[in-house]
């Protein structure tokens, strides 16, 4: 789920694209797909319009590799987010935080 203000996409996406993005089940993948389409569009305009500077093969390969790395990272983060935590682990973490906070209160914080 996207966080933040939807207006931050106004310069990069049209209103229809922003609405599609906000309604998407997985907005990061929609954005990555849009990046891939833009990269392909830049390569396809090569030679058609001389006012635009043509993208080199090496630059396109680097851009594609970066987009692929982002796809991989999104997949890894989704697997982490979907992994349930066991009750014993959650209880252990909560107990540790409670002990830490009591220690802070008794020994580190100045007396009132």
Phi and psi in radians as a Rosetta constraint file:
Dihedral C 1 N 2 CA 2 C 2 CIRCULARHARMONIC -1.323 0.35
Dihedral N 2 CA 2 C 2 N 3 CIRCULARHARMONIC 2.476 0.35
Dihedral C 2 N 3 CA 3 C 3 CIRCULARHARMONIC -1.948 0.35
Dihedral N 3 CA 3 C 3 N 4 CIRCULARHARMONIC 2.692 0.35
Dihedral C 3 N 4 CA 4 C 4 CIRCULARHARMONIC 1.823 0.35
Dihedral N 4 CA 4 C 4 N 5 CIRCULARHARMONIC -2.978 0.35
Dihedral C 4 N 5 CA 5 C 5 CIRCULARHARMONIC -1.547 0.35
Dihedral N 5 CA 5 C 5 N 6 CIRCULARHARMONIC 2.224 0.35
Dihedral C 5 N 6 CA 6 C 6 CIRCULARHARMONIC -1.107 0.35
Dihedral N 6 CA 6 C 6 N 7 CIRCULARHARMONIC -0.316 0.35
Dihedral C 6 N 7 CA 7 C 7 CIRCULARHARMONIC -1.232 0.35
Dihedral N 7 CA 7 C 7 N 8 CIRCULARHARMONIC -0.230 0.35
Dihedral C 7 N 8 CA 8 C 8 CIRCULARHARMONIC -1.206 0.35
Dihedral N 8 CA 8 C 8 N 9 CIRCULARHARMONIC -0.235 0.35
Dihedral C 8 N 9 CA 9 C 9 CIRCULARHARMONIC -1.661 0.35
Dihedral N 9 CA 9 C 9 N 10 CIRCULARHARMONIC 0.015 0.35
Dihedral C 9 N 10 CA 10 C 10 CIRCULARHARMONIC -1.047 0.35
Dihedral N 10 CA 10 C 10 N 11 CIRCULARHARMONIC -0.622 0.35
Dihedral C 10 N 11 CA 11 C 11 CIRCULARHARMONIC -1.315 0.35
Dihedral N 11 CA 11 C 11 N 12 CIRCULARHARMONIC -0.478 0.35
Dihedral C 11 N 12 CA 12 C 12 CIRCULARHARMONIC -1.760 0.35
Dihedral N 12 CA 12 C 12 N 13 CIRCULARHARMONIC -0.530 0.35
Dihedral C 12 N 13 CA 13 C 13 CIRCULARHARMONIC -2.148 0.35
Dihedral N 13 CA 13 C 13 N 14 CIRCULARHARMONIC 2.616 0.35
Dihedral C 13 N 14 CA 14 C 14 CIRCULARHARMONIC -1.300 0.35
Dihedral N 14 CA 14 C 14 N 15 CIRCULARHARMONIC 2.977 0.35
Dihedral C 14 N 15 CA 15 C 15 CIRCULARHARMONIC -1.094 0.35
Dihedral N 15 CA 15 C 15 N 16 CIRCULARHARMONIC -0.674 0.35
Dihedral C 15 N 16 CA 16 C 16 CIRCULARHARMONIC -1.158 0.35
Dihedral N 16 CA 16 C 16 N 17 CIRCULARHARMONIC -0.714 0.35
Dihedral C 16 N 17 CA 17 C 17 CIRCULARHARMONIC -1.171 0.35
Dihedral N 17 CA 17 C 17 N 18 CIRCULARHARMONIC -0.661 0.35
Dihedral C 17 N 18 CA 18 C 18 CIRCULARHARMONIC -1.133 0.35
Dihedral N 18 CA 18 C 18 N 19 CIRCULARHARMONIC -0.730 0.35
Dihedral C 18 N 19 CA 19 C 19 CIRCULARHARMONIC -1.105 0.35
Dihedral N 19 CA 19 C 19 N 20 CIRCULARHARMONIC -0.742 0.35
Dihedral C 19 N 20 CA 20 C 20 CIRCULARHARMONIC -1.087 0.35
Dihedral N 20 CA 20 C 20 N 21 CIRCULARHARMONIC -0.694 0.35
Dihedral C 20 N 21 CA 21 C 21 CIRCULARHARMONIC -1.133 0.35
Dihedral N 21 CA 21 C 21 N 22 CIRCULARHARMONIC -0.763 0.35
Dihedral C 21 N 22 CA 22 C 22 CIRCULARHARMONIC -1.239 0.35
Dihedral N 22 CA 22 C 22 N 23 CIRCULARHARMONIC -0.400 0.35
Dihedral C 22 N 23 CA 23 C 23 CIRCULARHARMONIC -1.612 0.35
Dihedral N 23 CA 23 C 23 N 24 CIRCULARHARMONIC -0.137 0.35
Dihedral C 23 N 24 CA 24 C 24 CIRCULARHARMONIC -1.217 0.35
Dihedral N 24 CA 24 C 24 N 25 CIRCULARHARMONIC 2.614 0.35
Dihedral C 24 N 25 CA 25 C 25 CIRCULARHARMONIC -1.210 0.35
Dihedral N 25 CA 25 C 25 N 26 CIRCULARHARMONIC -0.627 0.35
Dihedral C 25 N 26 CA 26 C 26 CIRCULARHARMONIC -2.323 0.35
Dihedral N 26 CA 26 C 26 N 27 CIRCULARHARMONIC 1.490 0.35
Dihedral C 26 N 27 CA 27 C 27 CIRCULARHARMONIC -1.014 0.35
Dihedral N 27 CA 27 C 27 N 28 CIRCULARHARMONIC -0.669 0.35
Dihedral C 27 N 28 CA 28 C 28 CIRCULARHARMONIC -1.053 0.35
Dihedral N 28 CA 28 C 28 N 29 CIRCULARHARMONIC -0.657 0.35
Dihedral C 28 N 29 CA 29 C 29 CIRCULARHARMONIC -1.215 0.35
Dihedral N 29 CA 29 C 29 N 30 CIRCULARHARMONIC -0.582 0.35
Dihedral C 29 N 30 CA 30 C 30 CIRCULARHARMONIC -1.119 0.35
Dihedral N 30 CA 30 C 30 N 31 CIRCULARHARMONIC -0.750 0.35
Dihedral C 30 N 31 CA 31 C 31 CIRCULARHARMONIC -1.134 0.35
Dihedral N 31 CA 31 C 31 N 32 CIRCULARHARMONIC -0.709 0.35
Dihedral C 31 N 32 CA 32 C 32 CIRCULARHARMONIC -1.145 0.35
Dihedral N 32 CA 32 C 32 N 33 CIRCULARHARMONIC -0.673 0.35
Dihedral C 32 N 33 CA 33 C 33 CIRCULARHARMONIC -1.102 0.35
Dihedral N 33 CA 33 C 33 N 34 CIRCULARHARMONIC -0.719 0.35
Dihedral C 33 N 34 CA 34 C 34 CIRCULARHARMONIC -1.100 0.35
Dihedral N 34 CA 34 C 34 N 35 CIRCULARHARMONIC -0.706 0.35
Dihedral C 34 N 35 CA 35 C 35 CIRCULARHARMONIC -1.074 0.35
Dihedral N 35 CA 35 C 35 N 36 CIRCULARHARMONIC -0.734 0.35
Dihedral C 35 N 36 CA 36 C 36 CIRCULARHARMONIC -1.124 0.35
Dihedral N 36 CA 36 C 36 N 37 CIRCULARHARMONIC -0.711 0.35
Dihedral C 36 N 37 CA 37 C 37 CIRCULARHARMONIC -1.118 0.35
Dihedral N 37 CA 37 C 37 N 38 CIRCULARHARMONIC -0.708 0.35
Dihedral C 37 N 38 CA 38 C 38 CIRCULARHARMONIC -1.129 0.35
Dihedral N 38 CA 38 C 38 N 39 CIRCULARHARMONIC -0.705 0.35
Dihedral C 38 N 39 CA 39 C 39 CIRCULARHARMONIC -1.110 0.35
Dihedral N 39 CA 39 C 39 N 40 CIRCULARHARMONIC -0.729 0.35
Dihedral C 39 N 40 CA 40 C 40 CIRCULARHARMONIC -1.143 0.35
Dihedral N 40 CA 40 C 40 N 41 CIRCULARHARMONIC -0.676 0.35
Dihedral C 40 N 41 CA 41 C 41 CIRCULARHARMONIC -1.107 0.35
Dihedral N 41 CA 41 C 41 N 42 CIRCULARHARMONIC -0.692 0.35
Dihedral C 41 N 42 CA 42 C 42 CIRCULARHARMONIC -1.120 0.35
Dihedral N 42 CA 42 C 42 N 43 CIRCULARHARMONIC -0.711 0.35
Dihedral C 42 N 43 CA 43 C 43 CIRCULARHARMONIC -1.179 0.35
Dihedral N 43 CA 43 C 43 N 44 CIRCULARHARMONIC -0.671 0.35
Dihedral C 43 N 44 CA 44 C 44 CIRCULARHARMONIC -1.234 0.35
Dihedral N 44 CA 44 C 44 N 45 CIRCULARHARMONIC -0.369 0.35
Dihedral C 44 N 45 CA 45 C 45 CIRCULARHARMONIC -1.478 0.35
Dihedral N 45 CA 45 C 45 N 46 CIRCULARHARMONIC -0.020 0.35
Dihedral C 45 N 46 CA 46 C 46 CIRCULARHARMONIC -1.063 0.35
Dihedral N 46 CA 46 C 46 N 47 CIRCULARHARMONIC 2.177 0.35
Dihedral C 46 N 47 CA 47 C 47 CIRCULARHARMONIC 1.471 0.35
Dihedral N 47 CA 47 C 47 N 48 CIRCULARHARMONIC -0.300 0.35
Dihedral C 47 N 48 CA 48 C 48 CIRCULARHARMONIC -1.394 0.35
Dihedral N 48 CA 48 C 48 N 49 CIRCULARHARMONIC -0.565 0.35
Dihedral C 48 N 49 CA 49 C 49 CIRCULARHARMONIC -2.348 0.35
Dihedral N 49 CA 49 C 49 N 50 CIRCULARHARMONIC 1.962 0.35
Dihedral C 49 N 50 CA 50 C 50 CIRCULARHARMONIC -1.340 0.35
Dihedral N 50 CA 50 C 50 N 51 CIRCULARHARMONIC -0.235 0.35
Dihedral C 50 N 51 CA 51 C 51 CIRCULARHARMONIC -1.274 0.35
Dihedral N 51 CA 51 C 51 N 52 CIRCULARHARMONIC -0.434 0.35
Dihedral C 51 N 52 CA 52 C 52 CIRCULARHARMONIC -1.538 0.35
Dihedral N 52 CA 52 C 52 N 53 CIRCULARHARMONIC 2.434 0.35
Dihedral C 52 N 53 CA 53 C 53 CIRCULARHARMONIC -1.377 0.35
Dihedral N 53 CA 53 C 53 N 54 CIRCULARHARMONIC 2.268 0.35
Dihedral C 53 N 54 CA 54 C 54 CIRCULARHARMONIC -1.237 0.35
Dihedral N 54 CA 54 C 54 N 55 CIRCULARHARMONIC 2.513 0.35
Dihedral C 54 N 55 CA 55 C 55 CIRCULARHARMONIC -1.498 0.35
Dihedral N 55 CA 55 C 55 N 56 CIRCULARHARMONIC 2.423 0.35
Dihedral C 55 N 56 CA 56 C 56 CIRCULARHARMONIC -1.410 0.35
Dihedral N 56 CA 56 C 56 N 57 CIRCULARHARMONIC 2.840 0.35
Dihedral C 56 N 57 CA 57 C 57 CIRCULARHARMONIC -1.096 0.35
Dihedral N 57 CA 57 C 57 N 58 CIRCULARHARMONIC -0.717 0.35
Dihedral C 57 N 58 CA 58 C 58 CIRCULARHARMONIC -1.131 0.35
Dihedral N 58 CA 58 C 58 N 59 CIRCULARHARMONIC -0.691 0.35
Dihedral C 58 N 59 CA 59 C 59 CIRCULARHARMONIC -1.176 0.35
Dihedral N 59 CA 59 C 59 N 60 CIRCULARHARMONIC -0.704 0.35
Dihedral C 59 N 60 CA 60 C 60 CIRCULARHARMONIC -1.139 0.35
Dihedral N 60 CA 60 C 60 N 61 CIRCULARHARMONIC -0.704 0.35
Dihedral C 60 N 61 CA 61 C 61 CIRCULARHARMONIC -1.126 0.35
Dihedral N 61 CA 61 C 61 N 62 CIRCULARHARMONIC -0.726 0.35
Dihedral C 61 N 62 CA 62 C 62 CIRCULARHARMONIC -1.116 0.35
Dihedral N 62 CA 62 C 62 N 63 CIRCULARHARMONIC -0.730 0.35
Dihedral C 62 N 63 CA 63 C 63 CIRCULARHARMONIC -1.120 0.35
Dihedral N 63 CA 63 C 63 N 64 CIRCULARHARMONIC -0.765 0.35
Dihedral C 63 N 64 CA 64 C 64 CIRCULARHARMONIC -1.119 0.35
Dihedral N 64 CA 64 C 64 N 65 CIRCULARHARMONIC -0.715 0.35
Dihedral C 64 N 65 CA 65 C 65 CIRCULARHARMONIC -1.106 0.35
Dihedral N 65 CA 65 C 65 N 66 CIRCULARHARMONIC -0.666 0.35
Dihedral C 65 N 66 CA 66 C 66 CIRCULARHARMONIC -1.150 0.35
Dihedral N 66 CA 66 C 66 N 67 CIRCULARHARMONIC -0.729 0.35
Dihedral C 66 N 67 CA 67 C 67 CIRCULARHARMONIC -1.135 0.35
Dihedral N 67 CA 67 C 67 N 68 CIRCULARHARMONIC -0.713 0.35
Dihedral C 67 N 68 CA 68 C 68 CIRCULARHARMONIC -1.095 0.35
Dihedral N 68 CA 68 C 68 N 69 CIRCULARHARMONIC -0.681 0.35
Dihedral C 68 N 69 CA 69 C 69 CIRCULARHARMONIC -1.124 0.35
Dihedral N 69 CA 69 C 69 N 70 CIRCULARHARMONIC -0.681 0.35
Dihedral C 69 N 70 CA 70 C 70 CIRCULARHARMONIC -1.132 0.35
Dihedral N 70 CA 70 C 70 N 71 CIRCULARHARMONIC -0.698 0.35
Dihedral C 70 N 71 CA 71 C 71 CIRCULARHARMONIC -1.011 0.35
Dihedral N 71 CA 71 C 71 N 72 CIRCULARHARMONIC -0.782 0.35
Dihedral C 71 N 72 CA 72 C 72 CIRCULARHARMONIC -1.081 0.35
Dihedral N 72 CA 72 C 72 N 73 CIRCULARHARMONIC -0.785 0.35
Dihedral C 72 N 73 CA 73 C 73 CIRCULARHARMONIC -1.119 0.35
Dihedral N 73 CA 73 C 73 N 74 CIRCULARHARMONIC -0.710 0.35
Dihedral C 73 N 74 CA 74 C 74 CIRCULARHARMONIC -1.090 0.35
Dihedral N 74 CA 74 C 74 N 75 CIRCULARHARMONIC -0.725 0.35
Dihedral C 74 N 75 CA 75 C 75 CIRCULARHARMONIC -1.091 0.35
Dihedral N 75 CA 75 C 75 N 76 CIRCULARHARMONIC -0.742 0.35
Dihedral C 75 N 76 CA 76 C 76 CIRCULARHARMONIC -1.109 0.35
Dihedral N 76 CA 76 C 76 N 77 CIRCULARHARMONIC -0.785 0.35
Dihedral C 76 N 77 CA 77 C 77 CIRCULARHARMONIC -1.137 0.35
Dihedral N 77 CA 77 C 77 N 78 CIRCULARHARMONIC -0.614 0.35
Dihedral C 77 N 78 CA 78 C 78 CIRCULARHARMONIC -1.187 0.35
Dihedral N 78 CA 78 C 78 N 79 CIRCULARHARMONIC -0.669 0.35
Dihedral C 78 N 79 CA 79 C 79 CIRCULARHARMONIC -1.111 0.35
Dihedral N 79 CA 79 C 79 N 80 CIRCULARHARMONIC -0.695 0.35
Dihedral C 79 N 80 CA 80 C 80 CIRCULARHARMONIC -1.134 0.35
Dihedral N 80 CA 80 C 80 N 81 CIRCULARHARMONIC -0.765 0.35
Dihedral C 80 N 81 CA 81 C 81 CIRCULARHARMONIC -1.161 0.35
Dihedral N 81 CA 81 C 81 N 82 CIRCULARHARMONIC -0.526 0.35
Dihedral C 81 N 82 CA 82 C 82 CIRCULARHARMONIC -1.530 0.35
Dihedral N 82 CA 82 C 82 N 83 CIRCULARHARMONIC -0.095 0.35
Dihedral C 82 N 83 CA 83 C 83 CIRCULARHARMONIC -1.401 0.35
Dihedral N 83 CA 83 C 83 N 84 CIRCULARHARMONIC 2.083 0.35
Dihedral C 83 N 84 CA 84 C 84 CIRCULARHARMONIC -1.319 0.35
Dihedral N 84 CA 84 C 84 N 85 CIRCULARHARMONIC 2.590 0.35
Dihedral C 84 N 85 CA 85 C 85 CIRCULARHARMONIC -1.676 0.35
Dihedral N 85 CA 85 C 85 N 86 CIRCULARHARMONIC 2.455 0.35
Dihedral C 85 N 86 CA 86 C 86 CIRCULARHARMONIC -1.287 0.35
Dihedral N 86 CA 86 C 86 N 87 CIRCULARHARMONIC 2.709 0.35
Dihedral C 86 N 87 CA 87 C 87 CIRCULARHARMONIC -1.086 0.35
Dihedral N 87 CA 87 C 87 N 88 CIRCULARHARMONIC -0.704 0.35
Dihedral C 87 N 88 CA 88 C 88 CIRCULARHARMONIC -1.091 0.35
Dihedral N 88 CA 88 C 88 N 89 CIRCULARHARMONIC -0.713 0.35
Dihedral C 88 N 89 CA 89 C 89 CIRCULARHARMONIC -1.167 0.35
Dihedral N 89 CA 89 C 89 N 90 CIRCULARHARMONIC -0.756 0.35
Dihedral C 89 N 90 CA 90 C 90 CIRCULARHARMONIC -1.089 0.35
Dihedral N 90 CA 90 C 90 N 91 CIRCULARHARMONIC -0.745 0.35
Dihedral C 90 N 91 CA 91 C 91 CIRCULARHARMONIC -1.108 0.35
Dihedral N 91 CA 91 C 91 N 92 CIRCULARHARMONIC -0.722 0.35
Dihedral C 91 N 92 CA 92 C 92 CIRCULARHARMONIC -1.084 0.35
Dihedral N 92 CA 92 C 92 N 93 CIRCULARHARMONIC -0.785 0.35
Dihedral C 92 N 93 CA 93 C 93 CIRCULARHARMONIC -1.140 0.35
Dihedral N 93 CA 93 C 93 N 94 CIRCULARHARMONIC -0.769 0.35
Dihedral C 93 N 94 CA 94 C 94 CIRCULARHARMONIC -1.085 0.35
Dihedral N 94 CA 94 C 94 N 95 CIRCULARHARMONIC -0.724 0.35
Dihedral C 94 N 95 CA 95 C 95 CIRCULARHARMONIC -1.121 0.35
Dihedral N 95 CA 95 C 95 N 96 CIRCULARHARMONIC -0.731 0.35
Dihedral C 95 N 96 CA 96 C 96 CIRCULARHARMONIC -1.094 0.35
Dihedral N 96 CA 96 C 96 N 97 CIRCULARHARMONIC -0.725 0.35
Dihedral C 96 N 97 CA 97 C 97 CIRCULARHARMONIC -1.144 0.35
Dihedral N 97 CA 97 C 97 N 98 CIRCULARHARMONIC -0.708 0.35
Dihedral C 97 N 98 CA 98 C 98 CIRCULARHARMONIC -1.096 0.35
Dihedral N 98 CA 98 C 98 N 99 CIRCULARHARMONIC -0.788 0.35
Dihedral C 98 N 99 CA 99 C 99 CIRCULARHARMONIC -1.083 0.35
Dihedral N 99 CA 99 C 99 N 100 CIRCULARHARMONIC -0.729 0.35
Dihedral C 99 N 100 CA 100 C 100 CIRCULARHARMONIC -1.081 0.35
Dihedral N 100 CA 100 C 100 N 101 CIRCULARHARMONIC -0.788 0.35
Dihedral C 100 N 101 CA 101 C 101 CIRCULARHARMONIC -1.156 0.35
Dihedral N 101 CA 101 C 101 N 102 CIRCULARHARMONIC -0.674 0.35
Dihedral C 101 N 102 CA 102 C 102 CIRCULARHARMONIC -1.137 0.35
Dihedral N 102 CA 102 C 102 N 103 CIRCULARHARMONIC -0.744 0.35
Dihedral C 102 N 103 CA 103 C 103 CIRCULARHARMONIC -1.040 0.35
Dihedral N 103 CA 103 C 103 N 104 CIRCULARHARMONIC -0.783 0.35
Dihedral C 103 N 104 CA 104 C 104 CIRCULARHARMONIC -1.023 0.35
Dihedral N 104 CA 104 C 104 N 105 CIRCULARHARMONIC -0.804 0.35
Dihedral C 104 N 105 CA 105 C 105 CIRCULARHARMONIC -1.143 0.35
Dihedral N 105 CA 105 C 105 N 106 CIRCULARHARMONIC -0.726 0.35
Dihedral C 105 N 106 CA 106 C 106 CIRCULARHARMONIC -1.428 0.35
Dihedral N 106 CA 106 C 106 N 107 CIRCULARHARMONIC -0.632 0.35
Dihedral C 106 N 107 CA 107 C 107 CIRCULARHARMONIC -1.992 0.35
Dihedral N 107 CA 107 C 107 N 108 CIRCULARHARMONIC -0.451 0.35
Dihedral C 107 N 108 CA 108 C 108 CIRCULARHARMONIC -1.750 0.35
Dihedral N 108 CA 108 C 108 N 109 CIRCULARHARMONIC -0.768 0.35
Dihedral C 108 N 109 CA 109 C 109 CIRCULARHARMONIC -1.240 0.35
Dihedral N 109 CA 109 C 109 N 110 CIRCULARHARMONIC 2.480 0.35
Dihedral C 109 N 110 CA 110 C 110 CIRCULARHARMONIC -1.189 0.35
Dihedral N 110 CA 110 C 110 N 111 CIRCULARHARMONIC 2.609 0.35
Dihedral C 110 N 111 CA 111 C 111 CIRCULARHARMONIC -1.146 0.35
Dihedral N 111 CA 111 C 111 N 112 CIRCULARHARMONIC 2.639 0.35
